Amino acid sequence: MKLVSSAATTRSRRWFRYAAWLLLTVLVTGCFGSPLGGGTGTTFSLQGTVLVEGSDGTPVPGAVIRAAGREATTGQDGTFALEDLPVQGQTMTVTVTAPGYEPATVAIHPSGGANLLVTIVLVPNEDDGGSSGNDGEQGEDGGTGPGGDDGDGGDGGNRDDESPEPRPEPEPVYRGAVEANVRLVNVGNPQVAAAAVVPQELLSRHAARTVTRTTAEAVPGEWIVQLNGEYPVQAINTMWTDAGVRVVERLADNFYLVAADGAGSSVETELRLAQLPNVVSIEPNKRVQPVAVSYLPNDTYFDRQWSLPLVSIPYAWNITTGSRDVVVAVLDTGILPNHPDLQGVNIISGRNFASDQSATNYTDDATSLSHGTMVAGIIGAMTNNGQGIAGINWSVSIMPVRVMSSRSGGTVAAVGQGIRWAADNGAHVINMSLAWDATYNDTFVNQQIEYAASKGVVLVAGAGNDSGRVTMPAAHPDVIAVGAVDRNKRVAWYSNYGSQLELVAPGGDTRSSQANGILSTDIVSRRLSYSYQQGTSFASPHVAGIVALMYSAGITDANEIRELLRHTAEDLGAPGFDNYYGYGLVNAYAAVTGSDPIKAQVAVASADGTRIWGPVTPLRSGARALARLEGVAPGEHTLFAWIDAVPDGMLGDGDFAGVTQVEVPEDGTVTADLVLAVWETLSAQDRARLSALANR
Amino acid sequence: MPTRAKTVKNTYGTARGRRAAWVDWRWIVLLGGISALLVFAGQDATGTPPLGTEATAATGTSKGPAPDMDQARSQDQAVAVDLAVEVVDTGGQRAYVLVLGAMASGLDDAALTFRSGQAFDFVAVQDGREVWRWSAGRVFHQAVTKRRFRPRELVVFAHVWDGRDAAGNPLTGPVEIRAMLTSDPPVATEPVVLDLP
């Protein structure tokens, strides 16, 4: 970031303190070999003016300039000239002294025949009333006036001692503020970096579709440097010959590739480079290279599974594809373990609690619509096996717990038994795509829910399809209630709502087309197949599957899981929590990377980019993350934020970022909605803006 | 729907006792309907499940009555439904066979949308207050499905009720039994009044 100093100030004691931190500012003009004469091939000329720091061009007469064993004294107008100075090395030091001022040194890089024109600014000594010197004693010598014996700084500073120097204008106090509501959105497009780090054992089955991921690493000792104009490479190298860097090539316009020239740490070289004349900006050169060849699943119907990219599941596969160590209990109608797309899934021993079959028979008895098989398929059907659908988890363990019959439903008691059994037999997640009337209050099942929750099990249930109040068990506080949306992210026509609703996920809407339903493993007319269905039954396993991904990514605390799901969800409907979307549409990638919006860095940049307010981090305000920046100058500014979701210290692929314009008032607060999306989904223009802002 | 309210008395005797006072074509329809249910099961093109049935037998043999589908189908409704209730008394154990019949009322198939795995319900009402419901304490999957009813195919849902309220207390006196398909919108039968001893 660059701080722009205020307008010209007059001397004051306060200003001297600030100025004590400043070194000389050297403005070198016309130094690119302009034939102003004054030197031979081995000599150069040095001319310039010495001014008072912070003044409107007040010269310092009597200042002594020493260079290359020669010296000159400034006249009344502050100017000096040294000619035929021998070139002694690539860098030469020029010292400047004057009574009443801090001594200064300047490093110059002369070349034979050059005529260097410099402007040197001297800082008055502290405790002087002005540039007149020390308590007036030296005023006579330096002709600098009565001095600042009172130290007020209001009178001193003038050699003529005729009129007081104007007081420096105080830094303005801005009363404008920006309040940003920071929120995340889903990736949406499955082709956006929809690549997975695939375990070898899953690759061996079939050839997968390949997607090449890239990464950008800094190239040591190389920088992309922006100058304040377009210059010949040789001219720049001539001027910079003592700087330890060299221009390799001109890239485009006023951008140059610069390399370190010799030894020395990269950091020191970069610092030195930053101080070279005409340098506007520096950033490390980066090498873009594929780090891994990754894959999209080759399942036949993957392209029909619109629900997966809607909640960023393919993008989450960049982080994890699941684990067999994670157990998801499916409390349902049982499953059909012989389904071809469940072959190879780790289906662990289950249990039956419905009265129509034996305790060990958890097979679904359906001849059409095997509800439990559909739910299990969404969570963990075989992925990348060249057929069928892709499960949310490429690897997972499914625990089938049969609590109802496909033909006649089940009982609340059976559900309670199933919850208890699953919790006692290693389930990490329990999915319940079932419901009973919330007015039916059953103490037994409530206790089993609370028991499972106390063991750290994450319980997920569909909110129900009555277009009314959330049903049980979803309505229980220890259960994540999931409503349904269609493929346009609109709440489904059947989805229940209310204060107990927590999240929404794709449940489909087949009224206009079957393809708008959720596709999964099924039995159709006694034949193992696939079908599209709709209902909160199919929204719930999306969340359960994402919870399993979170587990495999190392997020295993149930409370943390629930909080992350809430706060990383894509806010739909009314801002913040609402009864129709809850906290919003689940976001798998944000959840598995722990990209809570309160981790964002939020800042405001002035239109010319010279001033930055922030960054600050948002605070939780109900269901929202609000960031507040105070003391912002009025006018149109750029509000921007990012989350380093891929924690590499760089803003790029996999990170969340967003930018928008705000009009800040003179006095008051402007509120803005700042949407953070995954880097690759941003427009090129936004990425360029963010890169420029974040690199300041 | 028929407007009559049937009061069904204990027409039939026990399996060991008297024979039924009459046997007519309703029995054929009932048996045929049950057979059709088992064979065809009302599936639609997407393979949605058969209509869920509940046929829990009480003690003894249930010889449930058949719904009067002729009258039901005469009404202006895509799917005609009717409720028949029969009392079965075996060795002093009294049970009530509740039978809900459904059939497409016209010449074409009719489809109904069901918001869950529940397809039907039976309700007992006494003095204007609901005292028993079949679905209480039951759970159903949450898939929204469409089910097809055919014109000449009777789909039957049956349940043997023990004549007790939700708390298990035996009911006496007049009790109104209602039945419905829990579709969206629901399709309900006319109530049947039982006089429980």
Interface residues (C-beta under 8 A of the other chain):
Chain A: D332 T333 A366 T367 S368 L369 H371 M374 V403 M404 S406 R407 S408 G409 G410 T411 V412 A413 A414 V415 S433 L434 A435 W436 D437 Y440 D442 G462 G464 N465 D466 Y494 T510 Q514 D522 I523 V524 S525 S529 S531 Y532 Q533 Q534 G535 T536 S537 F538 S540
Chain B: A41 Q43 T46 G47 T48 P49 P50 G52 T53 E54 R115 S116 G117 Q118 S135 A136 G137 R138 V139 F140 H141 Q142 A143 V144 T145
